[in-house]
């Protein structure tokens, strides 16, 4: 049996707080074994699984989507490089949409914040007759959808 790592070691090696590991475990993203003294112990390959979770989070993938992706792996195993490539392709459209929205925001930010206000007569995105108010509250012009 592979050496099991205590939670403090896993936290240090993965760069996440112990509380984050508890949270991931509560969400079923990772799992620990229990020692005779009921302390959490993790297999070494859990470090790769945590790195996978963190990388996906870093690009804005929700924990629900990460969990669903991990659930597609046989026997809840740790993702391999091939798994990461396959799963990241599934997220590509979502990421491309975010990139497009951020690009629009960057390009328009100097002109307007997309608020749909009625007060800036010089705004090239001026919200004539409060048309956007009928669509809902908040910034509407730069929303991707």
N, C-alpha and C positions, 0 to 999 in steps of 0.2 A: 504494500500500500504506500502511495506517495506521502511524503511528509506533509503534515497539515500545519498551516500557519495560524498563529493567534491573530485576533482582530487588529491589535495595535500594529503588528508587522504589515498586515495587508493595507491598513490605512496609510502607513508611511510609504510603502512601496507604490501604492496606487495614486497617492497624492490627494486622497479624499478623506474627509473627517469620518471618525467612527460613527457618528450619527447618520452620515450619508449611507454608510454600509448597512446600518440598521434599516434605514428607509428603503434602500434597494431591496433588501431581503423581505421587508414587509410587502413590497409590491411584486415579489416573485421574480425579480430580475436576477438575483444571485441567491445562492443557498449555502448555508453553513452546516457543518456537522457539529455535534455537541460532544464535548469531552465528558469524562466520568464526573467531573465537577460542574457540568452543565455550562461550560464556557464555549463560545463560538470558536470553531476552527474551520479554516478554508483550505481547499485544495489549491495548489500553486496555479493551476490553469484558470482559477477564478480571477487572477490578476488580468489576464487577457480579456476576459468577459467584461470586467470593470472598464478596461481601456476602450473596449468597443462601445460600451454605454456612454462613456465620457466623450468619445469622438463624435458619436451621433448627436448627443446633446449640444456639443460645441457648434454644430452646424444648424441647430435649431429644430431637430427632430424631437417630438414629444415623447415622454416616457411611455405613453400608451402605444405609440407606433413602434418604439424600440421593443417593448414587451411583446407585441404581436410578431415582430420580426424574429426575436429570439425563440418564440414558440414554434416557429417553422423548422427549427433545427432538430434533428433526430435525438431522442433521449436527452433533451435539454442540454446538449453539449456546448462547449465553448466554441465561439465562431472561429473559423479558419480564415486565411487570406481569401480563399475562394468564396466563402460565405459572405465576407465583407464586401467583395466586389459585386456579388449578386444582389445583396440587400441594398447596397448604396445605389445601384441602378434603379431599384424600385422607388427610391426617394428623389431621383434626379428631377422629375417634373416639378415636384414640390419646391425643391431648391432653386430650380430655374425661375419659377414664379416669384420667389422671394427676391432673387437677384434682380429681376425685371422691376419689381416694385421699388426696391432700394435705388436702382438706377434712375427711375422716374422721380423719386423723391429727391435724390441728389441734384438732378438736372433742373427741377422746378423750385427747389428750396429757396434760391435767391430771388425768385419772382413771387412766390406764394407758398404758404404752408398747406394749401389744399383745404382750408377750413370752410369754404363756401360762404364766407361772410358777405354782408351786404354793404359794408362801409368803405371799402377801398375802391373808389371809382377808377383808379389807374390799374387795378389788378387785371391781368389778361385772362384770368380765370373767374372773373366777376360772376357772381351768382345772381343773374337777372331774375327778378320777381321771386326770389327764394325758391327756385325750382328744386334745389337740393334738399330743402327742408321737408319736402314731401317724401323723400327717400329715407329719411332717418336722421338721427342726431349725429353730431361729430363731424370730423373731417371726412369728406366724401370724394373730392376731386382726385386724390392720389391713391385711393383704395384700389387694389387690384381687381376686386370683384364687385 
